[in-house]
């Protein structure tokens, strides 16, 4: 029975969700604050799902999700939303880390189905956090060459790539191959609560300084990995810049960032001096849809690992499954591939996994028909997000949204969307 953590200050909505989830066979537990949610999250078993309101009395869903990431918890988080602008909705589905949304006014219709897409049987959960997966593509060979070349230096570096491409694993690999490998390493999550937000920027400057100082001190002679450095607020960037420019700590800094960082630097949202200090070297990581030849190799490796972990016979993909995997646009990249392949391995009745055993809806956002046809603001935001995720490949975007290409064309025209 999957545990479901509900973090919501609305007692009435929590009761509705609790009753519906219990009837569906889940084991819900309810808290009304982020602090209480942290306590409960620390006790959650593998396969659990977290459902949280966007705003609570002691913080936001984004802060809660960033805390979960910092602490290493991998539970999927579903956000309860209401009256969001298009940009806010995209942020919820993207940068904040929520895997899906449920509209508060439709909780009774959406909660059970949405939770069902992300609840995992306990023995399906498998982490590969610090492991580089096998690849065969020429693009990945270039990544490996860059890793080796950068590791041989003491230069700072930024690993660029979309969410789910394995940036942290690459950063760790650079550290492991470097001359600092026997020295300490510390991991900083730039998206954690003290490092984001623009309200009263001076109020916690000393706290941010002390935190950064602590990380650098612990890693003296070694390496500091700053994850998601693009999430660091402009005010907090100045603190990091001050430490690097004036105190010259004996550490190597390796950052991970999404491509948004380059746009932030160009339009002045990321401090140029800090950008140049951090980007002495860089590693661009290709999206999975750009290296489809890697998909069968990664999937086969995951199936082998799954068999070893569960003690079951190793399953294999047939040609139809491989074709389906190669055609999918992979907005969640390798992280999403892992989820989908392992879910198929658990549910497939035969030793061979076919296309019919693969459920892409497992990790995709809610489709337009399910979520938002009656809400133009939400619909427009989801369409724009899908188009941007697939670099305006309309066929792939339509597949991701669960609508036809013709319907997508009509909606692009309806909302006046264009590629910038």
N, C-alpha and C positions, 0 to 999 in steps of 0.2 A: 504494500500500500504506500503510494508516494506521499511524502510530506509536502504540504503547500504552506509557505509562510506568507501571510497577508499583513501588509503594513499600511494601515489606513485609519485616519482619525474619524471617519464617518462610521459610527456604530451601526447605523441601519444598513448601509451598503455592505459592511463586513458581515453582518448577519445573513444577508441575502447570499453572498458568496460562500460563506461557510455552509449553509444549508444545501446549496446546489452542489458544491464540491463533495460534501459528505455523501449525498445521494448517488454521485457518480463514482464513489469508491475511493476518494482521496481522504487524506488525514490533514485537515487544515488547522493552523494555529494562528491566532490573531494578536497583533500588537498595534499600538496607536502612535508610536514615535520611532524615529530612526535609532535612537539609543537602545530602546528595547528590541528593535529589529536586529541590531548588531549582536545582542546577546543570544537571540534565538537562532540567527544565521550561523553562529559558531557551533551550534548543536545539530544542524541539519545533516541528514545522511545523504550519500550519493543518490542522484535521481530526483532530488527535490527541486521545486520551482518557487520563485519569489514573485509575489504580486504586490506592487507598491503604488501609492498615490504619488502624483508629481510633486505636491507640496504638503509638508507636514509642519507641525508647530515648531519643531527643532531643526528643520532643514529641508532639503529637496531630494527628489529621487536621484538626481545626478550626483549629489554628494554621497548618497548611500551606495550607489553603484560604483563610484570611484573608490570608496572604502572597501567594498567587496573585492575589487581588482587588486588594490594594494595589499590586502590580507591574503590574496591567493585563492579566494573562493570562486568557483567556476559555475555557480548556479545560474540558469537562465532567468532573466528578470523581465517581467511583463509590467508595463506602466499603465496606470489608469489615468486617462486624459479627459479634458473637457475644455471646449472653447479655445483651442489652440490656433495660432496663426500658421500659415504654411511653413514658414521658416522654423517655428518652434517645433512643429511636427517632425520635420526632417531631422532636427537636432535630437529629438527623442529617439528616432529610429536609427540615427547614425552615431554622432559623437558621444551621446550620453551612455550608450552601451545597452539600451533596452533592446530585446530581441523582437518584441511585438507590443502592440497597444490594445487596450480595451477602452471603449468609450463609456464614461460613467453612466450616461443615460441609457446605455444598452448592456449593462453588466449582466442582467439576467439572461440575455440572449447570447452573449459572447464568451463569458468567463470559462465555462466548462470546455468548450471546443478549443479555445485558445490554449488553455493549460494543457489539454490533451496532446497538443502538438509538441510540447517541450518536456513533458514528464517522461523520465527515462526509467526503465527497469534498472535496479541497482548494479547488476553485473554488466550493463552495457557501458557504463561510465569508464573511460580510460583516458588518462592524461599523458601527453607527450611533450610537456612544457619545455624541456631543455634539450630537445632532440631535433637535429636537422634531418628531415625526411629525404629518402633517396630520390634523385631526379635524373633525367636523361637529356633534357632540352639544352640547346646551345645557349639560350638565354641564362639558364641556371648555371652552366659552366662558367659564364662570365661573372656571375655573382660569386662563385667559389674562388675564382681567380682574384677578385677584388678582396675577398675576405683574407686570403693568404697574404696579399700584398700589403694591406692595411695592418694586419697583425704584426708584420715585420717592422713596423715603425712605432713611434710613440705619439703619432698624430691623433688629435681628436677626430671623431667621425660621426656622421649622421646616416642612419639606415632609413631610407625612404620607402614607403609602400602603403598600399591600402590596408584596411583593417583585416586581420586574419591571414596575412601573407607570411607570418613567421619572423617578423622583424626582431623580436626579443631574442629568439634562438640564434639569429645571425649575430647580434650584438654579443651574446655570450660566447659564441664560437670565436669571434675576434679576440676576446679576452683569453679564452682557453689556449689559443695558438700564440699568444704574445709573450714577451719576456716578463710581463707582470703576472703571469698565471699563478705563481706561487704566493702572490701578495693578495691582500683583501679585496673583495668586491662588494659594493652596496648597490641596491636597486632603489631608484626613486620613481614614484608614480606622479608625474606632473599634473595629472588630472585629479589628484586627491584634494580634499576640501581646502586646506590652507593655501594652495597654490593657484586656485581659480577664483573668479569673481572680481568685480570692479567696485563693489560697494565699500566705502570708507577705506580706501587703499592703504592709508598710513596706519590703520589700527593694528594690523597684524604684521607689519613689516619686520619688527624685531623677532616675532615668532618664526616667520619664514627664514630670516637670516640664521637664526639658531638651528633650525631644522637642516638647512643646507650645510651649515658649518659642521653639524654633527655627522652628516653623511660623508662629507669630504674628510673629516678627521678619522672616521672609522676606516676609510679606504686609503689612508696615507701609503704611498708607494704602489698602490694598486689601481683599481678602476671603479669609476662611478657610471652606472648605466641610468640614464634619465629616459624613462618611457613616456611616449606621447608628449614630447616637449612642445608641440604646437598648441597644447592646451594651457600652457603656462600664461597667466594673464600678463598684460603689458607692464603693470606695476611690479609684479613679481620677477619679471625678466631682469629688471634693473638690479635686483638683489643678487641674482646669480652672476650678472655681468660684473658687479662690484667685487664679488669674491674672486672671480677668475682674473680680473684685470689688476687688482690691487694686492691680493694676498697670495697669488701664484701657488696654489696648493699642489703638492706633489702627487697628482692623480691624472689619470687619463680619463677623458669624458667621452662616452659613446652614447649617442641619443637615438631614439627611434621617433619617427614622425610620419604622419600621413602627408600626401602631396600638397595638402592645403598650406603647409608651412612655406612653400615656395611663393604662393600667392600672398601670404601674410607678409613675407619679407618684401615683396615687390610693392605692395600698397601701404607699407609703413606700419603694419600691425605687429611686426616682430622686429625688435631692435637690430639694426644692421651690424653694429659692433659685436653683439652677442652671436649673431648668425655666422659671422666670419670666424670667430673663435671656435665655435662648435663644428663648423663645416670645413675643417682642413682637408678632410677626405669624405667621400660619400659612397653609399652602396644603394643604387636603385633596385628595388625588388619587383619583378614582374607580377602582375595579377595572374591568377590561375587561368582565367579565360584566354590569356595571351600565350600560355605554354600548355596547351591541351595534351601534348604528347607525354607530359609528366603525370597526368591523371591516372592512367592504368597502373603505373609503377607505384605511385603513392597509395592507391587503393589496395593493391596487392599486399603491400607492406603492412597496412593497417589491418587487413584481414588475417595476416600471419600473426600479428601481435595479439589480435583479439582471440584467435584460437589458442595461443600460448597462455593467455590470461585466464580463459574460461575452461581450458582442458577439452574443448570440443574440436571436432574435425574441421580442418581449414576449408573455408568456402572460397569459391572463385567466381569471377564475373564472366558472364558470357558476352558475345559480341553485341547483343542488343543493349545490355547494361552499359558497356563501354561507350557505345554510340550515344546513348542518352546522357551519360555523364559529360561527354565532350561537347554536346550541344547546349548544355545548361550554362548560363552566364556567370554563375558563381559570385554573387555579390558579397558573400562571406568568405570567399577564397578557401584556403586549405582548412581553416577551422570548420567551415561549413561542410566541406568534403568529408572530414573525419566524422562529423555527426551523422551525416546521411549514410555513409558506408557502414558504420557500426550499427546503426538502426536497422539497415537492411540485413546485415549479418544475423542479427538477433531474430528478426521476424521471418526471414526466408525459410520456407518449409523444405526446400531441396538443397543439395550440396552446391548447386550452381545458382548464382544470383542473376536473375534476368531483369529487364527493364521494368517489368510489372512489380518487382519487389522494391523498387526505389521510389521513395516519397520525397519530392522536392519541396512540398509544402511544409515539411518538417522545420525548415530553418528560414523560409521566406516570410516576408511581412504578410499580413492579412491581404487577401486579394480585394480588388475594388468591389466585386459583387458582395463579398462577405462583410466588408467594413464600411464603405463610404459612398455608395452611389447616391445616397440621400443627403450627403454633406459635401457640397461643392468645394469648400475650403480644404477639407481633408483629401478629397479626391485629387484636386489639382496638385497638392503637395506630394502625394504618393506617386503620381505620374511623373512629376519633375524629378523626384528622387530616383525612380527606376531608370529614367532616361540618363541621368548623370552617372548612375552606377554602371550602366552598360555603354557609356560614352556615346549615347544617342544611337545605338543600334536598336532600331525600332522593333525588329523581330524578336530580339532577346528581351527587350523591355516589356513587350506584350506578353511574352511567355512568363516573365517574372511576376507580372501583375495578374496573370490568369485571365486575360482578355484576348480577343483576336487582334491581328494587326490592323484591320479596317477600323475596329472600334477605337484603337489607340490613335490612329490618324485623325479620326473625327474629334476625339477629345483634345488632341494637341491643337487643332484648329479652333475648337470651342473656347479654350482657355488662352489662346494667343501665345502659345509657348514657342520659343525658338532657341536654337543652340547658340551660346555666347562664346 
